[in-house]
Amino acid sequence: MKISSAANVAAVVLLLAFIALGSAKKSGDVKDLQIGVKYKPKVCEVQAHKGDSVKVHYRGKLTDGTVFDSSFERGDPIEFELGSGQVIKGWDQGLLGMCLGEKRKLKIPSKLGYGDQGSPPTIPGGATLVFDTELVGVNGKTLNADNDDEKSEDNEL
């Protein structure tokens, strides 16, 4: 009897170890959108709303840290209409209310990203995506002081 009980305990421990290893592989996965504010300007003069034309710098990574795309490296932020479905749902939801100059980390579950099909070859099906984002433009207003000077000159005319 004791050998049988010990074997059962060992089998349960082994099973739990395999379950733990399997879940550790996916530990970076999320079920719901997670938004982390990494930097927020002291004064939020311009905020992103649904329907706004926004410019966003981003670095997209898989949960293992593999970078699959980055506008920072290209020096070319993406421009799109927020909330209109031009980008993945995680972005349309995760960038709402963001201030010009704000930086956010978005952890996007598969259902708000590329789903079960992924985006081969760089994004596997079912992947949680991690984006470091920075809002650099809203409806033509940017962080660039030169543009602000031009606009104030136009207003004086």
KEMIPA-501589 format. One record per residue (C-alpha): residue number from 1; residue in three letters; chain; x, y, z. Coordinates in nm, 2 decimals, padded with zeros to 4 digits, always signed. Example, Ala and Ser with C-alpha at 12.3 -4.5 7.8 and 13.67 -1.06 7.14 Angstrom:
(1,"Ala","A",(+01.23,-00.45,+00.78)),
(2,"Ser","A",(+01.37,-00.11,+00.71)),
This chain:
(1,"Met","A",(+00.00,+00.00,+00.00)),
(2,"Lys","A",(+00.27,+00.25,+00.09)),
(3,"Ile","A",(+00.44,+00.20,-00.25)),
(4,"Ser","A",(+00.12,+00.26,-00.43)),
(5,"Ser","A",(+00.05,+00.58,-00.23)),
(6,"Ala","A",(+00.41,+00.70,-00.29)),
(7,"Ala","A",(+00.37,+00.63,-00.66)),
(8,"Asn","A",(+00.04,+00.83,-00.67)),
(9,"Val","A",(+00.20,+01.12,-00.50)),
(10,"Ala","A",(+00.50,+01.12,-00.73)),
(11,"Ala","A",(+00.26,+01.10,-01.03)),
(12,"Val","A",(+00.06,+01.40,-00.91)),
(13,"Val","A",(+00.38,+01.60,-00.84)),
(14,"Leu","A",(+00.51,+01.52,-01.19)),
(15,"Leu","A",(+00.18,+01.62,-01.34)),
(16,"Leu","A",(+00.18,+01.95,-01.16)),
(17,"Ala","A",(+00.54,+02.01,-01.27)),
(18,"Phe","A",(+00.44,+01.96,-01.63)),
(19,"Ile","A",(+00.14,+02.19,-01.59)),
(20,"Ala","A",(+00.36,+02.46,-01.44)),
(21,"Leu","A",(+00.61,+02.43,-01.72)),
(22,"Gly","A",(+00.34,+02.46,-01.98)),
(23,"Ser","A",(+00.18,+02.76,-01.82)),
(24,"Ala","A",(+00.52,+02.93,-01.76)),
(25,"Lys","A",(+00.58,+02.92,-02.14)),
(26,"Lys","A",(+00.26,+03.13,-02.18)),
(27,"Ser","A",(+00.30,+03.34,-01.86)),
(28,"Gly","A",(+00.32,+03.66,-02.07)),
(29,"Asp","A",(-00.01,+03.60,-02.23)),
(30,"Val","A",(-00.30,+03.82,-02.12)),
(31,"Lys","A",(-00.68,+03.77,-02.15)),
(32,"Asp","A",(-00.77,+04.14,-02.15)),
(33,"Leu","A",(-00.61,+04.46,-02.27)),
(34,"Gln","A",(-00.36,+04.59,-02.02)),
(35,"Ile","A",(-00.25,+04.96,-02.04)),
(36,"Gly","A",(+00.05,+05.09,-01.86)),
(37,"Val","A",(+00.13,+05.46,-01.86)),
(38,"Lys","A",(+00.51,+05.50,-01.88)),
(39,"Tyr","A",(+00.52,+05.88,-01.91)),
(40,"Lys","A",(+00.24,+06.14,-01.90)),
(41,"Pro","A",(+00.31,+06.52,-01.96)),
(42,"Lys","A",(+00.24,+06.74,-01.66)),
(43,"Val","A",(-00.01,+06.93,-01.87)),
(44,"Cys","A",(-00.24,+06.74,-02.12)),
(45,"Glu","A",(-00.33,+07.01,-02.37)),
(46,"Val","A",(-00.42,+06.76,-02.65)),
(47,"Gln","A",(-00.59,+06.43,-02.60)),
(48,"Ala","A",(-00.67,+06.15,-02.85)),
(49,"His","A",(-01.03,+06.07,-02.91)),
(50,"Lys","A",(-01.22,+05.84,-03.15)),
(51,"Gly","A",(-01.22,+05.99,-03.50)),
(52,"Asp","A",(-00.90,+06.18,-03.45)),
(53,"Ser","A",(-00.61,+06.15,-03.69)),
(54,"Val","A",(-00.32,+06.03,-03.47)),
(55,"Lys","A",(+00.06,+05.97,-03.53)),
(56,"Val","A",(+00.21,+05.71,-03.31)),
(57,"His","A",(+00.56,+05.58,-03.27)),
(58,"Tyr","A",(+00.57,+05.21,-03.16)),
(59,"Arg","A",(+00.78,+04.91,-03.10)),
(60,"Gly","A",(+00.59,+04.58,-03.13)),
(61,"Lys","A",(+00.72,+04.27,-02.94)),
(62,"Leu","A",(+00.61,+03.92,-02.87)),
(63,"Thr","A",(+00.60,+03.81,-02.50)),
(64,"Asp","A",(+00.94,+03.65,-02.54)),
(65,"Gly","A",(+01.09,+03.99,-02.63)),
(66,"Thr","A",(+01.13,+03.93,-03.00)),
(67,"Val","A",(+01.07,+04.27,-03.18)),
(68,"Phe","A",(+00.86,+04.22,-03.49)),
(69,"Asp","A",(+00.82,+04.59,-03.60)),
(70,"Ser","A",(+00.93,+04.93,-03.48)),
(71,"Ser","A",(+00.86,+05.28,-03.62)),
(72,"Phe","A",(+01.13,+05.42,-03.38)),
(73,"Glu","A",(+01.40,+05.25,-03.58)),
(74,"Arg","A",(+01.26,+05.36,-03.91)),
(75,"Gly","A",(+01.20,+05.72,-03.78)),
(76,"Asp","A",(+00.85,+05.71,-03.93)),
(77,"Pro","A",(+00.55,+05.70,-03.70)),
(78,"Ile","A",(+00.22,+05.54,-03.82)),
(79,"Glu","A",(-00.07,+05.78,-03.89)),
(80,"Phe","A",(-00.43,+05.66,-03.88)),
(81,"Glu","A",(-00.78,+05.75,-03.77)),
(82,"Leu","A",(-00.83,+05.63,-03.41)),
(83,"Gly","A",(-01.13,+05.40,-03.35)),
(84,"Ser","A",(-01.20,+05.34,-03.72)),
(85,"Gly","A",(-01.06,+04.99,-03.75)),
(86,"Gln","A",(-00.75,+05.09,-03.95)),
(87,"Val","A",(-00.53,+04.92,-03.69)),
(88,"Ile","A",(-00.58,+04.62,-03.45)),
(89,"Lys","A",(-00.86,+04.66,-03.19)),
(90,"Gly","A",(-00.60,+04.67,-02.90)),
(91,"Trp","A",(-00.46,+04.99,-03.05)),
(92,"Asp","A",(-00.80,+05.15,-03.11)),
(93,"Gln","A",(-00.89,+05.08,-02.75)),
(94,"Gly","A",(-00.55,+05.13,-02.58)),
(95,"Leu","A",(-00.47,+05.47,-02.73)),
(96,"Leu","A",(-00.80,+05.64,-02.64)),
(97,"Gly","A",(-00.76,+05.93,-02.41)),
(98,"Met","A",(-00.38,+05.94,-02.46)),
(99,"Cys","A",(-00.22,+06.28,-02.42)),
(100,"Leu","A",(+00.02,+06.42,-02.69)),
(101,"Gly","A",(+00.36,+06.32,-02.57)),
(102,"Glu","A",(+00.24,+06.04,-02.35)),
(103,"Lys","A",(+00.40,+05.70,-02.36)),
(104,"Arg","A",(+00.21,+05.37,-02.29)),
(105,"Lys","A",(+00.29,+05.00,-02.29)),
(106,"Leu","A",(+00.00,+04.80,-02.43)),
(107,"Lys","A",(-00.03,+04.43,-02.36)),
(108,"Ile","A",(-00.28,+04.31,-02.62)),
(109,"Pro","A",(-00.45,+03.97,-02.61)),
(110,"Ser","A",(-00.47,+03.77,-02.93)),
(111,"Lys","A",(-00.85,+03.84,-02.96)),
(112,"Leu","A",(-00.77,+04.22,-02.99)),
(113,"Gly","A",(-00.46,+04.16,-03.20)),
(114,"Tyr","A",(-00.42,+03.92,-03.49)),
(115,"Gly","A",(-00.63,+03.63,-03.35)),
(116,"Asp","A",(-00.57,+03.26,-03.40)),
(117,"Gln","A",(-00.44,+03.32,-03.76)),
(118,"Gly","A",(-00.16,+03.56,-03.65)),
(119,"Ser","A",(+00.03,+03.76,-03.91)),
(120,"Pro","A",(+00.28,+03.52,-04.06)),
(121,"Pro","A",(+00.57,+03.49,-04.07)),
(122,"Thr","A",(+00.65,+03.73,-03.78)),
(123,"Ile","A",(+00.34,+03.69,-03.55)),
(124,"Pro","A",(+00.23,+03.34,-03.46)),
(125,"Gly","A",(-00.14,+03.26,-03.42)),
(126,"Gly","A",(-00.28,+03.32,-03.07)),
(127,"Ala","A",(+00.01,+03.56,-02.98)),
(128,"Thr","A",(-00.02,+03.82,-02.71)),
(129,"Leu","A",(+00.14,+04.14,-02.84)),
(130,"Val","A",(+00.34,+04.40,-02.64)),
(131,"Phe","A",(+00.36,+04.75,-02.78)),
(132,"Asp","A",(+00.57,+05.05,-02.65)),
(133,"Thr","A",(+00.38,+05.35,-02.79)),
(134,"Glu","A",(+00.43,+05.72,-02.79)),
(135,"Leu","A",(+00.16,+05.96,-02.92)),
(136,"Val","A",(+00.35,+06.22,-03.13)),
(137,"Gly","A",(+00.06,+06.38,-03.32)),
(138,"Val","A",(-00.31,+06.45,-03.30)),
(139,"Asn","A",(-00.50,+06.62,-03.58)),
(140,"Gly","A",(-00.19,+06.79,-03.71)),
(141,"Lys","A",(-00.07,+06.91,-03.37)),
(142,"Thr","A",(+00.27,+06.76,-03.29)),
(143,"Leu","A",(+00.54,+06.78,-03.02)),
(144,"Asn","A",(+00.76,+06.98,-03.27)),
(145,"Ala","A",(+00.80,+07.34,-03.15)),
(146,"Asp","A",(+00.85,+07.46,-03.50)),
(147,"Asn","A",(+00.49,+07.35,-03.59)),
(148,"Asp","A",(+00.36,+07.53,-03.29)),
(149,"Asp","A",(+00.54,+07.85,-03.38)),
(150,"Glu","A",(+00.39,+07.83,-03.74)),
(151,"Lys","A",(+00.04,+07.79,-03.60)),
(152,"Ser","A",(+00.08,+08.08,-03.36)),
(153,"Glu","A",(+00.20,+08.30,-03.65)),
(154,"Asp","A",(-00.09,+08.19,-03.86)),
(155,"Asn","A",(-00.33,+08.28,-03.58)),
(156,"Glu","A",(-00.18,+08.63,-03.56)),
(157,"Leu","A",(-00.24,+08.70,-03.92)),
